[in-house]
Amino acid sequence: MTTPGQVRKLIREILAMSAPYGQTERMLQEAVNARVPGRVDLTELRQAREWNHAKEYLRSKTNEDTDEVEYYATPRGLAKAEQDQA
């Protein structure tokens, strides 16, 4: 079982690794699920993503070519991801 804190941390890690590029919700869920035992459902992922957004660790932007929302690590999120690794 994966805790909410672990999912929040994984989201920051994944976005930091892909910086400066963004990740769609589907891409984030696949990347998180590749790193945890079991599966993280969409509700858990969205709660963790919104928590990170509220802390200003990530931002979102709609890709004008695909009309999909993409999520990006902010400078604050990059610093937090680096701190998480220490």
C-alpha positions, 0 to 999 in steps of 0.5 A: 500500500502506498501512502498519500505522502509517497504519492506526493513525493513521487509526483515531484520526483517525476516532474523534476526528472522531466523538467522542463517538459510537462506530464499529462495526468495519464503520463503521471499516473503511469509513471507513479504506478511503475514505481509503486507496488500495486496501483494508485487510482486516479482519485489518489493521484489527483489528491496528491497532485492538488496537494502539490499544486496548493504548495506551489510545487507544480503548475499546470498549463493547457497544451494548445496543440493537444488541448491536454492539461500538462503539469510542470515542476516549479522552481520551488518544486524542483528544490523540494524534489532535490531536498526529498532526495537528500 
